[in-house]
Amino acid sequence: MSDYPGGETVAVVQFQPTGATDSLFQPVKAPTVVAWVFGCAFEPYTRGPVEEQSDTITSHERAWAFLPYVAGFGIPTFDQSGNPLLDSNDDPIPVAIDNSMWIQPQRPNDALAQRNYKVQGLPEIEYDIDGSPSYAWIVCEWQAG
């Protein structure tokens, strides 16, 4: 079974087409929560200006997300009420996270809960001292502007 690295909840978000187009006839995309993951730890580790061009400064914040991982299964998912997501055969549904997705920490009364952090690369599975998978480690980044 998995170790739960923390007590936080994160949403796994994808930007999906809304069916509308913008003034350049490009599809308008909106953030959509595709899964909830409980028992996580989310920790920003660096922040500040990332790019300065003339009078424009772009701020960023990099973070680590530690998600539970079940050996032979993957990252367990839940609905917003905390019930496990099940397929038509009542089997749990794992979430597959790649670098097209975003992580949104859920923290009451916290500005971080308003931000979507872009996943950088693929999750890395970390192992305990006995060689058993313990948790998934994800590096992600938020950029302003």
Secondary structure, DSSP 8 states (H G I E B T S, - for coil): ------SEEEEEEEEEEEEEE-TTS-EEEEEEEEEEEEEEEEEEEEEEEEEEETTEEEEEEEEEEEEE-BTTTBEE-B-TTS-B-B-TTS-B-EE---TT-EEEEE-TT-GGGG--EEE-S--EEEE-TTS-EEEEEEEEEEE--
